Amino acid sequence: MLNKLIHYFLENKLVTMLLILLFLAWGFVTAPFGWETDFLPSDPVAVDAIPDIGENQQIVFTQWMGRSPQDIEDQITYPLTTSLLGIPGVKSIRSSSVFGFSSIYIIFKEEIEFYWSRSRILEKLNSLPAGILPTGVQPTLGPDATALGQVFWYTVEGRDNNGNPTGGWDLHEIRTVQDFYVKYGLNAVDGVSEVASIGGYVQEYQIDVNPDILKVYDIPLHKVMMAVKKSNRDVGAKTIEINQAEYLVRGLGYVKSIEDIEKAVVAVHDNVPIRVKDIGIVSLGPATRRGLLDKDGAEVVGGVVVARFGSNPLQVINNVKDKIVAIAPGLPKKVLANGVESQLTIVPFYDRTQLIYETLGTLEEALLLEILITILVVIVMVLNLRAAILISSLLPLAVLMVFIAMRYFGVDANIVALSGIAIAIGTMVDLGIVLSENVLKHIAEAPKTQKLLNTIY
């Protein structure tokens, strides 16, 4: 079969040249080095700086606020772990129980497809028997990303028109903008699995009850909680018709301010309603936190962009940067006490593109130099210009064909893969030299009347 194929291409030079041109163009399209042409599209290999050698892993995360690690282990981690053991393709399960939450790491066999494993986990979580977990506890599946998915970190800071830091913003203000504007905008970027907020304070309504007043009115604490919970809801009703027009009837009760909570009725004592403001103080304050984000010794608010499994990290980062430019004009601004106008600005402080470009640049330069040096060595060894050009032309063609295979077999272009290509060039050159010397020897020994095709083949 191989002999017939070689003979066919030797006889049909036009087909051979057309096929070479096809592979050259296709290789340029899939090359990871950012080569741009006006007449060819761009569909490059996924590019990253380092290879992802992590295990085929999924994470199940469960929160149970205020509970000790022992309670988490006994009532959440152990029941979930034993239930998830029956999933097909599971190699091992590891778990961690800490204060307030449980993390379960499900390791699948390498041949198991990533998203297939996620669907099996969701099926198992949805079919858990009633009562196996505490009331109100809901396990969630982690983002569809790997350990190397954190490709872009940023902070949200107040800057003036010249880009200088101004300050003047409270941490809870910046965190609110991050959670309800920046995060949603970046979550919509193609290839982004998750945008995680970090730092600052999450603002919440807080009620400081007076225990002495509760004792006087004989009101238990859970009754206060239920009163506040029931006061924060709308009530639907039927419709009424007036002048042949239908109107919807509903009771409006969602909490929109501190005063709405203060007016919530907790109990009635001697026909007098006891409201929340009568038994405590309602205020806006920061939620409890167990960590912060520090930048150059100052506390800041920021976020982490996680790239989706199988996406092109370089393309994801570029898409995120484009989205940041698009949403930047909509970020809030205010005039500070010193008269300076400060606008919140998204400032990157970890950007993997620099590492990716440096890796690609180093290996691109190494490949080009290696090919040039190899061409000179081949010319010196073979002492035949036609043979040297033939052998040397195999190198870039073979590298471009490797990029095509990497693109469609899902292999990232990273420092390990590109270094392997550089090492393999020596093997390709050796084979080309051996075959070319053999062909040149047969041509020298063959009669002059013999056809070149018969001599070679």
C-alpha positions in Angstrom: 0.0 0.0 0.0 2.7 2.5 0.9 4.8 1.6 -2.2 1.7 2.2 -4.4 1.2 5.6 -2.7 4.8 6.6 -3.2 4.7 5.6 -6.8 1.4 7.5 -7.4 2.9 10.8 -6.0 6.1 10.3 -8.0 4.1 9.9 -11.2 1.6 12.8 -10.5 3.7 15.8 -9.6 0.8 18.2 -10.0 -1.3 16.4 -7.3 1.8 16.3 -5.1 2.4 20.0 -5.4 -1.3 20.8 -4.8 -1.3 18.6 -1.7 1.8 20.3 -0.4 0.3 23.7 -0.9 -2.9 22.6 0.9 -0.9 21.4 3.9 1.1 24.7 3.9 -2.0 26.8 3.9 -3.8 24.6 6.4 -0.7 24.8 8.7 -0.6 28.6 8.5 -4.3 28.6 9.5 -3.7 26.4 12.6 -0.3 27.8 13.6 -0.2 29.1 17.2 2.2 32.0 16.6 -0.4 34.5 15.5 0.6 34.7 11.8 -2.0 36.8 10.1 -2.8 36.8 6.4 -5.4 38.7 4.4 -6.5 35.8 2.3 -6.6 32.9 4.9 -8.8 32.5 8.0 -7.4 31.9 11.5 -8.2 28.8 13.5 -5.1 28.4 15.7 -4.2 25.6 18.1 -5.2 26.3 21.7 -2.2 28.0 23.3 -1.1 27.9 26.9 2.2 28.4 28.6 2.4 25.2 30.6 0.7 21.8 30.0 -2.3 20.7 32.1 -1.1 17.5 33.8 -3.8 17.5 36.4 -6.2 14.6 36.9 -9.6 14.2 35.3 -11.3 15.7 38.3 -14.7 17.2 39.3 -15.5 19.1 42.5 -18.8 19.0 44.5 -19.0 21.9 46.9 -21.6 22.1 49.7 -22.1 25.0 52.2 -23.6 24.7 55.7 -22.9 27.9 57.3 -21.8 28.0 61.0 -21.3 24.2 61.4 -18.2 22.6 62.8 -15.9 20.4 60.6 -17.1 17.3 62.5 -20.8 18.1 61.7 -19.9 18.8 58.1 -18.0 15.4 57.9 -20.8 13.4 59.5 -23.9 14.9 57.9 -22.6 16.0 54.5 -19.2 14.8 53.4 -19.7 11.1 54.3 -23.2 10.6 52.9 -22.3 12.4 49.7 -19.0 10.4 49.3 -20.7 7.1 49.7 -23.5 8.0 47.2 -21.0 9.3 44.6 -18.9 6.1 44.7 -21.3 4.3 42.3 -20.7 6.7 39.4 -19.2 4.8 36.4 -15.6 5.5 35.7 -14.7 6.9 39.1 -11.1 6.1 40.1 -11.1 7.6 43.6 -12.8 10.2 45.7 -11.1 12.6 48.1 -12.9 14.9 50.5 -12.2 17.8 52.8 -14.5 19.1 55.7 -13.8 22.5 57.1 -15.8 25.1 59.0 -18.9 25.9 57.1 -18.4 23.9 53.9 -17.5 20.5 52.4 -15.4 19.9 49.2 -15.5 16.5 47.5 -12.9 15.8 44.7 -14.1 13.0 42.3 -11.2 11.6 40.3 -12.3 9.9 37.0 -10.3 7.6 34.8 -8.4 9.4 32.0 -10.5 7.9 29.2 -13.7 9.3 30.7 -14.9 12.4 28.8 -15.0 15.6 30.9 -18.5 16.7 30.3 -19.9 13.2 30.4 -18.5 12.8 34.0 -20.2 16.1 35.0 -23.6 14.9 33.7 -23.3 11.6 35.7 -22.5 13.6 38.9 -25.6 15.9 38.3 -27.8 12.8 37.8 -26.6 11.3 41.0 -27.0 14.5 43.0 -30.6 15.0 41.7 -31.5 11.4 42.6 -30.3 11.5 46.2 -32.8 10.0 48.7 -34.9 12.4 50.7 -33.4 13.1 54.1 -29.9 12.1 53.3 -28.7 15.7 53.7 -29.8 18.3 56.3 -32.8 20.5 55.4 -31.8 23.5 53.2 -28.4 22.1 52.2 -27.9 21.9 48.5 -24.6 20.5 47.0 -23.3 22.2 43.8 -21.0 21.1 41.1 -17.8 23.2 40.6 -17.0 25.1 37.4 -16.2 23.2 34.2 -12.5 24.1 34.5 -9.2 22.6 35.5 -6.6 23.6 38.0 -4.9 25.8 35.4 -8.1 27.6 34.5 -7.2 30.8 36.5 -5.9 32.8 33.5 -6.7 36.4 34.5 -6.8 38.2 37.8 -7.9 41.9 38.2 -8.7 44.5 40.8 -11.3 47.2 40.7 -9.8 50.5 41.8 -10.6 54.2 41.7 -8.5 56.1 39.1 -8.4 59.7 37.8 -8.4 60.7 34.2 -4.6 60.2 34.0 -4.8 56.6 35.4 -3.5 57.5 38.8 -4.9 55.8 41.9 -7.3 58.1 43.8 -8.9 56.1 46.6 -12.1 57.6 48.0 -14.2 54.4 47.5 -15.4 52.1 50.3 -14.6 48.4 50.0 -18.3 47.5 50.1 -19.1 50.0 47.3 -16.5 48.4 45.0 -17.5 44.9 46.0 -21.1 45.7 45.0 -20.0 47.0 41.6 -17.9 43.9 41.2 -20.7 41.5 42.1 -23.5 43.1 40.1 -21.8 44.7 37.1 -18.3 43.6 36.4 -18.8 39.9 37.2 -21.9 39.6 35.1 -20.3 41.3 32.1 -17.2 39.1 32.2 -19.3 35.9 32.8 -20.8 36.4 29.3 -17.5 36.2 27.5 -17.0 33.2 25.3 -14.8 30.6 26.9 -15.2 31.9 30.5 -16.4 29.3 33.0 -16.6 31.4 36.1 -15.7 34.8 37.5 -15.1 34.6 41.2 -15.2 37.8 43.4 -12.6 38.2 46.1 -11.9 40.9 48.7 -14.0 43.7 50.1 -17.2 43.4 52.0 -20.6 41.9 50.9 -23.2 44.4 52.2 -26.2 43.0 54.1 -29.0 44.0 56.4 -28.1 43.4 60.0 -30.5 43.4 63.0 -28.9 43.8 66.5 -31.7 42.6 68.8 -31.9 43.6 72.5 -32.1 40.4 74.5 -33.6 42.2 77.5 -36.5 43.6 75.4 -37.1 40.1 73.9 -37.3 38.7 77.4 -39.8 41.4 78.5 -42.2 40.6 75.6 -41.4 36.8 75.7 -40.4 36.8 72.1 -38.0 34.0 71.0 -35.2 34.8 68.5 -36.6 32.5 65.8 -39.8 34.4 65.8 -37.9 37.6 64.9 -36.2 35.7 62.1 -39.6 34.4 60.7 -41.1 37.8 60.9 -38.3 39.4 58.8 -38.5 36.5 56.4 -42.2 36.7 55.9 -42.1 40.5 55.5 -39.8 40.2 52.4 -42.2 38.9 49.8 -44.9 40.0 47.3 -48.4 38.4 47.4 -50.2 37.6 44.2 -54.0 37.9 43.8 -56.6 37.7 41.0 -57.7 40.5 38.7 -60.4 43.1 38.7 -62.2 44.6 35.7 -62.8 48.4 35.5 -64.3 50.0 32.4 -63.6 46.9 30.3 -60.0 46.9 31.3 -58.4 44.2 33.4 -56.0 45.1 36.2 -53.7 42.8 38.1 -53.9 42.8 41.9 -50.8 42.1 44.0 -49.5 43.0 47.4 -46.0 44.7 47.3 -43.8 43.7 50.2 -40.2 43.2 49.1 -37.7 44.9 51.4 -36.0 47.9 49.7 -34.7 49.9 52.7 -33.9 49.7 56.4 -37.3 51.3 57.2 -39.1 48.3 55.5 -37.5 45.9 57.9 -38.0 48.2 60.9 -41.7 48.2 60.3 -42.0 44.4 60.2 -44.4 43.2 63.0 -42.9 40.5 65.2 -45.7 40.0 67.7 -48.7 41.7 69.3 -48.7 42.6 73.0 -51.9 44.0 74.6 -53.2 44.8 71.1 -50.1 46.8 70.4 -47.9 45.6 67.5 -44.2 45.0 68.4 -42.1 45.9 65.4 -38.5 45.1 64.7 -37.4 48.6 65.5 -38.9 48.2 69.0 -36.7 45.3 69.8 -33.4 46.1 68.0 -31.4 48.2 65.7 -31.5 47.6 61.9 -28.5 48.7 59.8 -26.5 48.0 56.7 -23.2 46.3 57.4 -20.5 43.9 56.1 -21.1 40.1 56.0 -18.8 37.9 57.9 -15.7 37.1 55.9 -12.6 34.8 56.4 -10.2 36.3 53.9 -9.1 39.3 51.9 -7.3 40.4 48.8 -4.0 42.4 49.4 -2.2 44.4 46.7 1.0 46.2 47.6 0.0 46.3 51.3 -3.5 47.7 50.6 -6.7 45.9 50.8 -8.5 45.8 47.4 -11.5 44.2 45.6 -11.0 42.0 42.6 -12.0 38.9 40.7 -10.6 35.8 39.1 -11.5 34.8 35.6 -11.5 31.0 35.1 -11.2 29.6 31.5 -13.6 26.8 30.5 -12.2 23.3 29.9 -11.1 22.8 26.3 -11.1 26.5 25.5 -8.1 28.4 24.1 -6.7 30.3 27.1 -5.0 32.9 25.0 -8.2 33.6 23.1 -10.2 33.7 26.3 -7.9 36.3 27.8 -8.1 38.5 24.7 -11.9 38.2 24.7 -11.9 39.2 28.4 -9.7 42.3 27.6 -12.1 43.3 24.8 -15.1 43.0 27.2 -13.3 45.1 29.8 -12.8 47.9 27.3 -16.5 47.6 26.4 -17.9 47.8 30.0 -15.3 50.3 31.3 -17.4 53.4 30.4 -20.3 52.1 32.4 -18.4 51.9 35.7 -19.5 54.4 38.3 -17.6 57.6 39.0 -17.8 60.4 41.6 -16.1 63.6 42.5 -14.0 63.3 45.6 -13.7 65.9 48.4 -10.5 67.3 46.8 -12.3 68.0 43.5 -10.7 65.0 41.6 -13.1 62.9 39.5 -12.5 59.3 40.3 -13.9 56.4 38.2 -13.7 52.8 39.0 -11.3 51.0 36.7 -10.5 47.3 36.1 -6.8 46.9 36.6 -5.1 43.5 35.7 -2.5 42.2 38.1 -2.1 38.6 36.8 -2.3 38.2 33.0 -1.0 34.9 31.6 -0.7 36.3 28.1 2.7 37.6 28.9 4.0 34.2 29.9 2.3 32.6 26.8 3.8 35.1 24.4 7.2 34.8 25.9 7.0 31.0 25.7 5.8 31.1 22.1 8.4 33.7 21.1 11.2 31.7 22.6 10.2 28.4 21.0 9.4 30.1 17.6 12.8 31.6 17.6 14.4 28.3 18.6 12.5 26.4 15.8 13.5 29.0 13.1 17.2 28.9 14.2 17.2 25.1 14.3 15.7 24.9 10.8 18.3 27.4 9.4 21.2 25.6 11.1 19.9 22.3 9.9 19.7 23.6 6.3 23.4 24.7 6.4 24.4 21.3 7.9 22.5 19.4 5.2 24.1 21.4 2.4 27.6 20.7 3.8 26.9 17.0 4.3 25.1 16.2 1.1 27.0 18.6 -1.2 24.0 18.7 -3.5 21.8 21.8 -3.7 18.7 20.0 -5.0 18.9 17.4 -2.3 19.6 20.0 0.4 16.5 22.0 -0.6 14.4 18.9 -0.7 15.5 17.8 2.8 15.2 21.3 4.3 11.7 21.9 2.9 10.5 18.9 4.8 11.1 20.6 8.1 8.7 23.5 8.0 6.1 21.4 6.2 6.3 18.7 8.9 6.0 21.3 11.7 2.9 22.8 10.0 1.4 19.3 9.6 2.0 18.7 13.3 0.0 21.9 14.1 -2.9 20.6 12.0 -2.9 17.3 14.0 -2.6 19.2 17.3 -5.6 21.4 16.4 -8.0 18.6 15.6 -6.8 16.1 18.3 -7.2 18.7 21.0 -3.5 19.0 22.0 -2.5 22.5 23.4 0.6 24.3 22.1 2.6 24.7 25.2 6.3 24.6 26.2 6.4 20.8 26.3 4.6 20.2 23.0 6.6 22.8 21.1 9.9 21.6 22.7 9.0 18.1 21.5 8.6 19.4 17.9 12.0 21.0 18.2 13.6 17.8 19.4 11.9 15.8 16.6 13.5 17.9 13.9 16.8 16.1 14.3 15.1 12.7 13.6 13.3 14.0 10.5 16.6 15.4 9.1 18.4 12.1 9.7 15.8 10.2 7.8 15.9 12.7 4.9 19.7 12.6 4.7 19.8 8.8 4.6 17.1 8.5 1.9 18.5 11.4 -0.2 22.1 9.9 -0.1 20.6 6.6 -1.2 18.8 8.2 -4.1 21.8 10.2 -5.2 24.0 7.0 -5.2 21.5 5.2 -7.4 21.3 8.1 -9.8 25.1 8.2 -10.1 25.3 4.4 -10.7 22.3 4.2 -13.1 22.7 4.2 -17.0 22.1 7.6 -18.6 19.3 6.1 -20.7 17.3 5.0 -17.7 14.3 7.0 -16.6 14.7 9.0 -13.3 11.4 7.5 -12.0 12.7 3.9 -12.5 16.0 4.8 -10.8 14.4 6.3 -7.8 11.5 3.8 -7.4 
